[in-house]
Amino acid sequence: KQEVTQIPAALSVPEGENLVLNCSFTDSAIYNLQWFRQDPGKGLTSLLLIQSSQREQTSGRLNASLDKSSGRSTLYIAASQPGDSATYLCAVKGPDEYGNKLVFGAGTILRVKS
Amino acid sequence: DAGVTQSPTHLIKTRGQQVTLRCSPKSGHDTVSWYQQALGQGPQFIFQYYEEEERQRGNFPDRFSGHQFPNYSSELNVNALLLGDSALYLCASSTWSSGYGYTFGSGTRLTVV
């Protein structure tokens, strides 16, 4: 059974700090991994999509890495800002027997203090 | 380019009633999935529709049903509502050409009283 775990569950940092969010999954035969941001009571905003053949993806201050063999991904946020405060969710697609559904972690609640 | 559109935004229903939630996928996407998100948890997969057929279903009772229309839009129906059905319902669309990256809507907040 594919299970996704995110550590830490919550994180509070001062503005300007660089930070790392962690995601681990139990079955390494994934198709892709996606990081999402969710503001309170809102929907999910896709941040980065990493295909199984890729090692990392970058968008602005965000960098996500993927190590399929060890079942891990990290989301690196550089120079954090108060506007980055949100819940960050990691989700994997696959392996094949799971079809096309995404399996999500419970998320990391990030608070950036000004 | 419009993303995924969901309606209504909020809904309050009484136990035992039935509810219909609606979703229009992102332009160019042909696959629609529905997820339920309880407070403080990650979204849980309900089912997925492609070519107007339910292609995959998660661990949800038959009270949860859906439909996809020829224009790829979709509905989620929940019968005999329970208090435990209170959650944020998220619709996501995708297609193979997007590498199966998913685009989510803003969700429908359902409260059952």
Interface residues (C-beta under 8 A of the other chain):
Chain A: V4 Y31 N32 Q34 F36 G41 K42 G43 L44 T45 S46 L49 Q51 L89 A91 K93 G99 N100 K101 L102 V103 F104 G105 A106 G107
Chain B: V4 Q6 T31 S33 Y35 G40 Q41 G42 P43 Q44 F45 Q48 R55 Q56 G58 L88 L90 A92 S94 G99 Y100 G101 Y102 T103 F104 G105 S106 G107 R109
